[in-house]
Amino acid sequence: MTGIRELHEWVRAHRDDLLADLAEYVGIETPSDDKESLTRGLSWVDGWLRSRLGEPAAVRDFDGGRHGDIKVYDYPGAGEQPVLLLAHYDTVWPLGTLAGWPFTVEGDRATGPGIFDMKSGLVHAVWALRALDAAGLPRPAVRLVLNGDEELGSPASRPVIEEAAAGTKATLVFEASADGAVKTSRKGVGLFQVHATGVESHAGLDPTKGASAIDELARAILALHALTDLDAGTTVNVGVISGGSRQNVIAGSARGEIDVRVSSAAEAARIDAGVAAIKANDPRATVTVEGGWNRPVMERSDAIVGLYELARDLAAEMGVQLRECSVGGASDGNFVAALGYAVLDGFGAVGDGAHARHEHISVEGLLERTALAAAVLHRLGTS
């Protein structure tokens, strides 16, 4: 067994084993906001990894604080530079979801909370390494990062991921695909809050004595939304607002929550300048904007294109067309790409329904992507 088609056949022969592992993993709930559940989930993953891949050369543990803890595994292999594999184990689904939505397979469709985003991806990665071992093919040294706070923006794991990327040859992010396409660029994400303070007064008796924070917030929202430039790939959305105390009181405070998406560092700088320029209209009021960039832009660099083309050509040997795309959502791959490394994102499940009740994967896609991951890892370990 030396070619990608043979790897694919080996994976196909182990279809039931892959599905059994996936069923058990999906059956362990790991909501991002439940530390106890995350700890149980990570413990299961740790034992499963050791049973499937053997003892790693090294394991490093990092405390996630109130978020899920982080583990970094180093497995030996060919080449001096390891390949970084990124996989988060947290999901958006609250504890108890499984009771009404268990793991189910019907034909080519497998469903369950977190299966698409992104529990299937870790199963791909592990069984890809097993396929190479079974074939007697060299595999590269691998550094696997598991984090439990990705759905929250990776506040605890970001520095761990960036440190783990140092000296690596390439990064494969086993996030779900976009209708089968891998992701070669992602937008940067900014999370901001706008705060307005005013002067309270009776709205009917003393309207001129007041300075409305809600009026200031409304003006700020218009200025913020005006920063949107769809042609440049930039969106600004004030998605949540609150303020005031009573209907007949000039509002003394108001606030809004802002989501920003940009496709380039230049646009991020433009947004920063636009946000800094927002001021109160009434001298008695104040308007401030807080927050910052949650994830940097993942721009389609030459290094990223080269890694995509490697995977695309190997997929063609399987008779599969591997497409690429740009998406508005961000992932942990953004952190690594911003450091200048080659990143192939969306290398996980083929399916649909991230964060939705119709979340599902294609079983054939599971087998196909596992074989493709094995072929890519083999090539990275021998080039």
C-alpha positions in Angstrom: 0.0 0.0 0.0 1.9 3.0 -1.2 -0.5 5.4 -3.1 -3.3 7.6 -2.1 -5.9 5.3 -3.6 -4.6 2.5 -1.4 -4.7 4.7 1.6 -8.3 5.5 0.7 -9.2 1.8 0.5 -7.6 1.1 3.9 -9.6 3.9 5.4 -12.8 2.6 3.8 -12.1 -0.9 5.2 -12.1 0.8 8.7 -15.3 2.7 8.2 -17.0 1.1 11.2 -14.0 1.8 13.4 -13.9 5.5 12.5 -17.7 5.8 13.1 -17.4 4.0 16.5 -14.7 6.5 17.6 -16.8 9.4 16.3 -19.9 8.1 18.1 -18.1 7.9 21.4 -16.6 11.4 21.0 -19.8 13.1 20.0 -21.4 11.3 23.0 -19.3 13.3 25.4 -20.7 16.7 25.7 -18.1 19.6 25.8 -19.9 23.0 25.9 -17.5 25.9 25.9 -19.0 27.4 29.0 -19.0 24.3 31.2 -15.5 23.7 32.7 -16.4 20.4 34.4 -17.7 19.0 31.1 -14.7 20.2 29.2 -12.4 18.6 31.7 -14.2 15.2 31.3 -14.1 15.6 27.5 -10.4 16.4 27.4 -9.7 13.4 29.7 -11.5 11.1 27.3 -9.7 12.6 24.3 -6.3 12.1 26.1 -7.0 8.4 26.7 -8.3 7.9 23.2 -5.3 9.5 21.6 -2.9 7.3 23.6 -4.9 4.2 22.7 -4.9 5.1 18.9 -1.5 6.6 18.5 0.6 5.3 21.4 2.4 7.3 23.9 3.5 10.8 22.6 7.1 11.9 22.9 6.0 14.8 25.1 2.8 16.3 26.5 2.4 19.8 27.8 -0.6 20.9 29.8 -1.9 24.5 30.1 -4.5 25.8 32.5 -7.3 27.4 30.7 -8.6 29.1 33.8 -12.4 29.3 33.6 -12.1 28.0 30.1 -11.2 24.6 28.8 -7.6 23.5 29.5 -5.1 23.1 26.6 -2.9 20.1 25.8 0.0 20.0 23.3 1.2 16.6 22.1 4.4 16.0 20.3 4.7 12.7 18.3 7.9 11.7 16.6 8.3 11.3 12.9 10.4 12.1 9.8 11.9 15.5 9.2 13.3 18.1 11.5 10.2 20.4 11.5 6.9 19.1 12.9 3.6 19.7 11.3 1.1 21.5 13.5 -2.4 20.1 13.8 -5.1 22.3 15.4 -8.3 20.9 16.8 -10.7 22.4 19.4 -12.7 20.1 21.5 -15.3 22.6 22.8 -18.7 23.0 21.1 -21.5 25.6 21.2 -24.1 23.1 22.4 -25.3 23.2 26.1 -25.1 20.3 28.4 -28.1 18.1 28.0 -28.4 18.5 24.2 -27.6 14.9 23.6 -30.7 13.7 25.4 -32.8 14.8 22.5 -30.3 14.6 19.7 -28.0 11.6 19.9 -25.4 10.5 17.4 -27.2 8.9 14.5 -26.1 7.5 11.1 -28.6 7.2 8.3 -27.0 6.3 5.0 -24.2 8.8 4.2 -25.4 11.2 6.9 -24.1 11.2 10.4 -25.5 13.8 12.9 -25.1 14.9 16.5 -24.1 18.0 18.4 -20.6 19.1 17.5 -20.0 16.5 14.9 -19.4 19.0 12.1 -17.8 21.7 14.2 -15.5 20.0 14.9 -15.3 16.6 16.5 -15.1 14.8 13.1 -12.0 16.7 12.3 -9.9 15.2 15.1 -11.1 11.7 14.1 -9.8 12.5 10.6 -6.4 13.5 11.9 -5.9 10.6 14.2 -7.0 7.9 11.7 -4.8 9.6 9.0 -1.8 8.9 11.1 -3.0 5.4 11.8 -3.4 4.8 8.0 0.2 5.9 7.4 1.5 3.5 10.2 -0.5 0.7 8.7 0.9 1.4 5.2 4.4 1.6 6.6 4.8 5.0 5.1 6.8 7.8 6.8 4.9 10.4 8.6 6.2 13.7 9.8 6.8 14.7 13.4 3.4 16.0 14.5 2.5 18.6 17.1 -1.2 18.4 18.1 -2.9 21.3 20.0 -6.2 20.6 21.6 -8.0 23.7 23.0 -11.4 24.1 24.7 -12.1 27.8 24.2 -12.1 28.2 20.4 -15.8 28.9 20.2 -15.2 31.8 22.7 -12.4 33.3 20.7 -9.5 31.3 22.2 -8.7 33.8 25.0 -6.7 31.3 27.0 -5.2 29.2 24.2 -4.0 31.8 21.7 -0.6 32.2 23.2 -0.2 28.5 23.5 -1.1 28.1 19.8 1.3 30.8 18.7 4.1 29.3 20.7 3.4 25.8 19.4 3.6 27.1 15.8 7.2 28.2 16.2 9.5 26.2 14.0 6.8 24.1 12.3 6.7 23.2 8.7 3.0 23.7 8.0 -0.3 23.8 9.9 -3.4 21.8 9.2 -6.6 23.1 10.8 -9.2 20.3 11.1 -12.1 22.7 11.2 -15.1 21.9 9.1 -14.9 22.6 5.4 -17.2 25.1 3.5 -19.4 22.8 1.4 -16.3 20.6 0.8 -13.9 23.5 0.1 -10.9 24.2 2.2 -10.3 27.7 3.5 -7.3 29.6 2.2 -8.3 33.0 3.6 -10.4 34.1 6.6 -11.5 37.5 7.8 -10.1 39.1 10.9 -12.6 39.6 13.7 -12.9 42.6 15.9 -15.1 42.6 19.0 -15.8 46.1 20.4 -18.2 47.8 22.8 -19.4 51.4 22.6 -20.4 53.1 25.8 -22.3 56.4 26.0 -22.9 58.4 29.2 -25.3 61.4 29.4 -27.1 63.5 31.9 -30.5 62.3 33.3 -33.4 64.6 33.6 -37.2 64.5 33.3 -38.1 64.0 29.7 -41.2 66.2 30.0 -40.5 68.7 32.6 -36.8 69.4 32.0 -35.8 68.0 28.6 -33.1 70.6 28.0 -31.3 69.8 31.3 -30.6 66.3 30.1 -28.1 64.9 27.6 -29.3 61.7 26.1 -26.9 58.8 26.1 -29.3 56.9 23.7 -29.0 59.8 21.3 -25.3 59.6 21.5 -25.3 55.9 21.0 -27.6 56.2 17.9 -25.2 58.7 16.4 -22.2 56.4 17.1 -24.0 53.5 15.6 -24.6 55.4 12.3 -20.9 56.3 12.3 -19.8 52.8 12.9 -22.1 51.3 10.3 -20.8 53.8 7.8 -17.4 52.2 8.1 -18.7 49.1 6.3 -17.2 48.6 2.9 -18.5 45.5 1.2 -16.3 45.8 -1.8 -13.3 45.7 0.5 -14.8 42.8 2.5 -15.4 44.8 5.6 -18.6 44.6 7.7 -19.4 46.5 10.9 -22.5 45.4 12.8 -23.8 46.8 16.1 -25.7 43.7 17.0 -26.8 44.4 20.6 -27.9 47.6 22.3 -29.2 48.6 25.7 -29.7 51.8 27.6 -31.9 54.1 29.6 -33.9 53.5 32.8 -37.4 54.7 32.1 -39.6 55.9 29.3 -39.9 59.4 30.8 -36.2 59.8 31.7 -33.5 61.3 29.5 -31.1 58.3 29.3 -28.0 58.6 31.4 -26.2 55.5 29.9 -26.4 53.3 26.9 -24.1 50.7 25.3 -23.8 48.6 22.1 -21.8 45.5 21.1 -20.0 45.6 17.8 -18.8 42.8 15.5 -16.3 43.8 12.8 -14.9 41.6 10.0 -12.1 42.6 7.7 -10.2 41.0 4.8 -6.9 42.8 5.1 -4.6 44.4 7.7 -5.1 47.7 5.8 -8.8 47.5 6.5 -8.2 46.7 10.1 -6.1 49.9 10.4 -8.9 51.9 8.7 -11.4 50.6 11.2 -9.1 51.4 14.1 -8.9 55.0 12.8 -12.6 55.2 12.3 -13.4 53.9 15.8 -10.9 56.3 17.4 -12.6 59.3 15.6 -16.0 58.6 17.3 -16.8 61.4 19.8 -19.8 62.7 21.7 -22.0 65.2 20.0 -23.2 66.9 23.2 -20.3 68.3 25.3 -22.0 67.1 28.4 -21.9 63.5 27.2 -19.1 61.0 26.6 -18.8 58.2 24.1 -16.0 55.6 24.3 -15.2 52.5 22.3 -13.5 49.6 23.9 -12.3 46.2 22.8 -10.1 45.1 20.0 -9.2 42.5 17.4 -10.1 39.0 18.5 -8.4 37.3 15.6 -6.0 38.7 12.9 -6.7 38.4 9.2 -5.7 35.1 7.5 -4.6 36.4 4.1 -4.1 34.1 1.1 -0.3 34.1 1.1 2.1 32.3 -1.2 2.8 29.8 1.5 -0.9 29.1 2.0 -1.4 28.7 -1.7 1.5 26.3 -2.0 0.0 24.1 0.8 -3.4 24.2 -0.8 -2.0 23.2 -4.2 -0.2 20.2 -2.6 -3.5 19.0 -1.2 -5.4 19.8 -4.4 -3.1 17.7 -6.5 -3.2 14.8 -4.1 -7.0 15.0 -4.0 -7.0 14.8 -7.8 -5.1 11.5 -7.6 -8.2 10.2 -5.7 -10.5 11.6 -8.4 -11.7 14.3 -6.0 -11.8 18.0 -6.8 -10.6 20.0 -3.8 -11.8 23.6 -4.0 -10.6 26.6 -2.0 -12.6 29.5 -0.7 -12.5 32.6 1.5 -14.9 32.9 4.5 -16.0 35.5 6.9 -15.6 33.4 10.0 -12.3 33.1 11.8 -10.5 30.2 13.5 -7.3 29.4 15.4 -5.7 29.2 11.9 -5.8 33.0 11.8 -3.3 33.2 14.6 -0.8 31.0 12.9 -1.2 32.5 9.4 -0.6 36.0 10.9 2.8 34.8 12.0 3.7 34.0 8.4 3.3 30.2 8.4 1.6 28.0 5.7 -1.9 27.1 6.9 -4.6 24.9 5.3 -7.8 25.5 7.1 -11.2 23.8 6.8 -9.5 20.5 6.3 -12.0 18.7 8.4 -15.6 17.5 7.9 -17.6 17.6 4.7 -21.2 18.4 5.7 -23.2 21.4 6.9 -25.0 23.0 9.8 -22.3 24.5 12.1 -24.0 25.8 15.2 -27.4 24.6 13.9 -29.8 21.7 14.6 -29.2 20.3 11.1 -25.5 19.9 11.9 -24.2 16.8 10.1 -21.4 15.2 8.1 -21.0 13.0 5.1 -19.7 9.6 6.0 -18.0 9.3 2.6 -16.5 12.7 3.2 -15.1 11.4 6.5 -13.3 8.6 4.8 -12.2 10.7 1.9 -10.7 13.5 4.0 -9.0 11.0 6.3 -7.2 9.5 3.3 -6.4 12.9 1.9 -5.0 14.0 5.3 -2.8 10.9 5.4 -1.5 11.7 1.9 -0.7 15.3 2.7 1.0 14.4 6.0 3.1 11.7 4.2 4.2 14.2 1.5 5.0 16.8 4.2 7.1 14.2 6.0 9.1 13.4 2.9 9.6 16.7 1.2 
